[in-house]
Every structure is written in C-alpha cells, then in structure tokens.
Amino acid sequence: MPLTRIEHYLVISDDLEVTKRFYCDALGLRNGPRPPFAFDGLWLYVGDTACVHVAERASFVAHRGSADTSPSSAHLDMGNVDHIAFAAEDYEGVLSRLEQHGISARQNSVPGGRLRQLFVVDPHGVQIEMNFRNPI
C-alpha cells in the first residue's frame, strides 16, 4: 500500500508553551486530546488529525531511557529535517496572522501560477511549508 498522507511528526520541545503558541496561535492548529503517555507533551490538530506531536525533552528522554530501547542520538538531535509541509487556505489571512505574532514568512510562487507558498521556522528550527493551491 502506498503512503497516502502525512500522519504526524514529533517535535522535541524544551518549552511546551512556546511550542503551543507557535503552532496554535500563529499557525492555527488546535491543542487536543492526547493519550496518557509517561512523558509530558501535546497533540496538535489540523481538523481531526493530530499531525504535530510534541514531547517535552526532559521527560521524553527520561521515559525513553527507561523503556526497552534507549534513546539514540537521532531522538536527541532531530537531524536533517528540511521541512514539514501542510496544505493551507486563506493565504492573506495566514500571512496576516503570522505578522500579528511577529513571525516573518518567506513567500514563494511555484512556476505555473497554481501554488503559492509560505515558509516559517518553528521554535526548534524546523521549517514549516504551507501550500496554498490557487484555481487555474
């Protein structure tokens, strides 16, 4: 079976509130239900999908160290993630919302005129791409 869509990605955070403000207040995700894991964190939703999972670093490392598999360096150093992409709507509204939160966005138009993009960087250095599809 081929991959069909992004499920989620995990952000390791030193400050859950800063992370929540960025994703919820600036990008418009919502904080929602999360299973009672043995480490602190958040599940942030787009619609009904918890697509951004957030783990608080200290409790996550402690939990992983006590589990069957200890954390590898990949769990502690997020490595070579270039960006995470989301489909988005209301280009001007999103741009305004980012500006209200003091977040500058790099703007791009894909050749052919059907796709506009905004790029921002989250508090942990992960680049977020937002794709706005335009009618022909």
Contacts in CASP RR format, 6 or more apart in sequence:
PFRMAT RR
TARGET T0000
AUTHOR 0000-0000-0000
METHOD contacts of the structure
MODEL  1
MPLTRIEHYLVISDDLEVTKRFYCDALGLRNGPRPPFAFDGLWLYVGDTA
CVHVAERASFVAHRGSADTSPSSAHLDMGNVDHIAFAAEDYEGVLSRLEQ
HGISARQNSVPGGRLRQLFVVDPHGVQIEMNFRNPI
6 51 0 8 1.000
6 84 0 8 1.000
6 85 0 8 1.000
6 86 0 8 1.000
7 49 0 8 1.000
7 51 0 8 1.000
8 49 0 8 1.000
8 50 0 8 1.000
8 51 0 8 1.000
8 52 0 8 1.000
8 53 0 8 1.000
9 51 0 8 1.000
9 52 0 8 1.000
9 53 0 8 1.000
9 81 0 8 1.000
9 84 0 8 1.000
10 53 0 8 1.000
10 54 0 8 1.000
10 55 0 8 1.000
11 19 0 8 1.000
11 52 0 8 1.000
11 53 0 8 1.000
11 54 0 8 1.000
11 55 0 8 1.000
11 122 0 8 1.000
11 124 0 8 1.000
11 126 0 8 1.000
12 55 0 8 1.000
12 57 0 8 1.000
12 60 0 8 1.000
12 75 0 8 1.000
12 76 0 8 1.000
12 78 0 8 1.000
12 124 0 8 1.000
13 19 0 8 1.000
13 41 0 8 1.000
13 54 0 8 1.000
13 55 0 8 1.000
13 56 0 8 1.000
13 57 0 8 1.000
13 123 0 8 1.000
13 124 0 8 1.000
14 56 0 8 1.000
14 57 0 8 1.000
15 123 0 8 1.000
16 40 0 8 1.000
16 41 0 8 1.000
16 42 0 8 1.000
16 54 0 8 1.000
16 56 0 8 1.000
18 123 0 8 1.000
19 42 0 8 1.000
19 54 0 8 1.000
19 122 0 8 1.000
19 123 0 8 1.000
19 124 0 8 1.000
20 31 0 8 1.000
20 42 0 8 1.000
20 44 0 8 1.000
20 54 0 8 1.000
21 101 0 8 1.000
22 101 0 8 1.000
22 103 0 8 1.000
22 122 0 8 1.000
22 123 0 8 1.000
23 29 0 8 1.000
23 44 0 8 1.000
23 52 0 8 1.000
23 54 0 8 1.000
23 122 0 8 1.000
24 30 0 8 1.000
24 31 0 8 1.000
24 44 0 8 1.000
25 101 0 8 1.000
26 97 0 8 1.000
26 98 0 8 1.000
26 101 0 8 1.000
26 102 0 8 1.000
26 103 0 8 1.000
26 120 0 8 1.000
27 94 0 8 1.000
27 97 0 8 1.000
27 98 0 8 1.000
27 120 0 8 1.000
27 128 0 8 1.000
27 130 0 8 1.000
28 97 0 8 1.000
29 44 0 8 1.000
29 45 0 8 1.000
29 46 0 8 1.000
29 51 0 8 1.000
29 52 0 8 1.000
30 44 0 8 1.000
30 45 0 8 1.000
30 47 0 8 1.000
31 42 0 8 1.000
31 43 0 8 1.000
31 44 0 8 1.000
31 45 0 8 1.000
32 42 0 8 1.000
32 43 0 8 1.000
32 44 0 8 1.000
32 45 0 8 1.000
32 50 0 8 1.000
33 43 0 8 1.000
33 50 0 8 1.000
34 41 0 8 1.000
34 42 0 8 1.000
34 43 0 8 1.000
34 50 0 8 1.000
34 53 0 8 1.000
37 63 0 8 1.000
38 59 0 8 1.000
38 63 0 8 1.000
39 55 0 8 1.000
39 56 0 8 1.000
39 59 0 8 1.000
39 60 0 8 1.000
39 62 0 8 1.000
39 63 0 8 1.000
40 55 0 8 1.000
40 56 0 8 1.000
40 59 0 8 1.000
40 60 0 8 1.000
41 53 0 8 1.000
41 54 0 8 1.000
41 55 0 8 1.000
41 56 0 8 1.000
41 59 0 8 1.000
41 60 0 8 1.000
42 52 0 8 1.000
42 53 0 8 1.000
42 54 0 8 1.000
43 50 0 8 1.000
43 52 0 8 1.000
43 53 0 8 1.000
43 54 0 8 1.000
44 50 0 8 1.000
44 51 0 8 1.000
44 52 0 8 1.000
44 53 0 8 1.000
44 54 0 8 1.000
45 51 0 8 1.000
46 86 0 8 1.000
51 86 0 8 1.000
60 75 0 8 1.000
61 71 0 8 1.000
61 75 0 8 1.000
61 76 0 8 1.000
64 70 0 8 1.000
64 71 0 8 1.000
64 75 0 8 1.000
65 71 0 8 1.000
78 124 0 8 1.000
78 126 0 8 1.000
81 126 0 8 1.000
81 127 0 8 1.000
82 127 0 8 1.000
83 119 0 8 1.000
83 126 0 8 1.000
83 127 0 8 1.000
83 128 0 8 1.000
83 129 0 8 1.000
84 126 0 8 1.000
84 127 0 8 1.000
84 128 0 8 1.000
84 129 0 8 1.000
85 128 0 8 1.000
85 129 0 8 1.000
85 130 0 8 1.000
85 131 0 8 1.000
86 128 0 8 1.000
86 129 0 8 1.000
86 130 0 8 1.000
86 131 0 8 1.000
87 130 0 8 1.000
87 131 0 8 1.000
87 133 0 8 1.000
88 94 0 8 1.000
88 118 0 8 1.000
88 130 0 8 1.000
88 131 0 8 1.000
88 132 0 8 1.000
89 132 0 8 1.000
90 132 0 8 1.000
91 116 0 8 1.000
91 118 0 8 1.000
91 132 0 8 1.000
94 118 0 8 1.000
94 130 0 8 1.000
94 132 0 8 1.000
95 105 0 8 1.000
95 107 0 8 1.000
95 118 0 8 1.000
98 104 0 8 1.000
98 105 0 8 1.000
98 118 0 8 1.000
98 120 0 8 1.000
103 120 0 8 1.000
104 120 0 8 1.000
105 118 0 8 1.000
105 119 0 8 1.000
105 120 0 8 1.000
106 118 0 8 1.000
106 119 0 8 1.000
106 120 0 8 1.000
107 116 0 8 1.000
107 117 0 8 1.000
107 118 0 8 1.000
107 119 0 8 1.000
108 116 0 8 1.000
108 117 0 8 1.000
108 118 0 8 1.000
108 119 0 8 1.000
109 115 0 8 1.000
109 116 0 8 1.000
109 117 0 8 1.000
110 116 0 8 1.000
110 117 0 8 1.000
113 134 0 8 1.000
114 133 0 8 1.000
114 134 0 8 1.000
114 136 0 8 1.000
115 131 0 8 1.000
115 132 0 8 1.000
115 133 0 8 1.000
115 134 0 8 1.000
116 131 0 8 1.000
116 132 0 8 1.000
116 134 0 8 1.000
117 129 0 8 1.000
117 130 0 8 1.000
117 131 0 8 1.000
117 132 0 8 1.000
118 129 0 8 1.000
118 130 0 8 1.000
118 132 0 8 1.000
119 127 0 8 1.000
119 128 0 8 1.000
119 129 0 8 1.000
119 130 0 8 1.000
120 127 0 8 1.000
120 128 0 8 1.000
120 130 0 8 1.000
121 127 0 8 1.000
121 128 0 8 1.000
122 128 0 8 1.000
END
